[in-house]
Amino acid sequence: MTGEWRKALQIADKHTPDVDRVFTHAVRDLRRTIDPKPLKEALSRGDTLAAINSIPWQHFSQDLQGLKLEYQQIFRDGGAQAAKSVPPMKRKVHKTFYPLDKAYTELDVQYVSDLMDPRAVKWVNEFGAERIRYIDQETRAGVKAILDESLSEGQTVQWQAQQIRELIGLDPRRGKAYYARLKGLQQSGLSTEKIQAQIQAYGRKLLRDRADTISRTETMTALNEARRESWIQARDKGYLPGHWVMEWLTKPDDRLCLICQGMDGDRAELEGQFKDGASLPKHPRCRCVSLLVRVDEATGNLAAYQSPISPAYWDVAQAPS
């Protein structure tokens, strides 16, 4: 079980930096394209909505489109890896090329997932669009949180504009954390230079944290869905006779959280949900994956596997007339 978890996580680790890179580039590009003039004009009027709308969000959304390509790559590699856990199908073929030869042998036909399956394509496109929209909305909400905090502090227009350019990319929770840290530093008696250095470093840390959270969570979501889709395709093509389900697999180490600890070993139908409607990943940065297991319908226990016979088995095996 640990081996299966490790193989899945290797794929996630391979793609996480690429997802991170797309988000980080989009944030940097957005900061670079902000025109300070309309931003400051809106801030001077106290018009928060106009200030937010002055930011060229279309560039941000356009750059985030690169996530769709990354999701496709994750889906491809995740599906291919999951396909290896599907036992091969036996097929009976002639031993020789002579059509009248009645000697046959059995070959193991390995299942291969289809990334171009309409259901897979639909999921990747819809997931990509939904996640891009969510990241965009949370980033906009983060700017509003920054403005709300700076206005409550009575900061100057110049300060507010600078803060937006430096902190854009944070979500509301991290934006509020930034200002909570700033207030603490201002009350600490440190010099202005030290406060500035520490709070800038903290802002970079918060952005790095959000980028890491997005990349890891998005990667694990696409990876687990790729595994599910691969197994559904295998079942529909006859590779999984009997009752096959997904089983929740955690990594029992010191990083295992209480949220997922109670999910270990829980089972769900390939097209269903785990208990309490849970799905993988269960929370941001979740490392859990699903396993493919066969269940004995009579006992509910794991069943011994019996290799399926190819639908074309007997057609191929018939002796020529």
Sequence and secondary structure as in RCSB ss.txt:
>XXXX:A:sequence
MTGEWRKALQIADKHTPDVDRVFTHAVRDLRRTIDPKPLKEALSRGDTLAAINSIPWQHFSQDLQGLKLEYQQIF
RDGGAQAAKSVPPMKRKVHKTFYPLDKAYTELDVQYVSDLMDPRAVKWVNEFGAERIRYIDQETRAGVKAILDES
LSEGQTVQWQAQQIRELIGLDPRRGKAYYARLKGLQQSGLSTEKIQAQIQAYGRKLLRDRADTISRTETMTALNE
ARRESWIQARDKGYLPGHWVMEWLTKPDDRLCLICQGMDGDRAELEGQFKDGASLPKHPRCRCVSLLVRVDEATG
NLAAYQSPISPAYWDVAQAPS
>XXXX:A:secstr
 HHHHHHHHHHHHHHHHHHHHHHHHHHHHHHHH  HHHHHHHHHTT HHHHHHTS HHHHHHHHTHHHHHHHHHH
HHHHHHHHTTS  EEEEEESSS TT   EEEEEE     TT HHHHHHHHHHHHHHHHHHHHHHHHHHHHHHHHH
HHTT  HHHHHHHHHHHTT  HHHHHHHHHHHHHHHTTT  HHHHHHHHHHHHHHHHHHHHHHHHHHHHHHHHHH
HHHHHHHHHHHTTS  SEEEEEEE   STT  HHHHTTTT EEETTS  GGG  SS STT   EEEEEEE TTT 
SB      B TTHHHHHS   
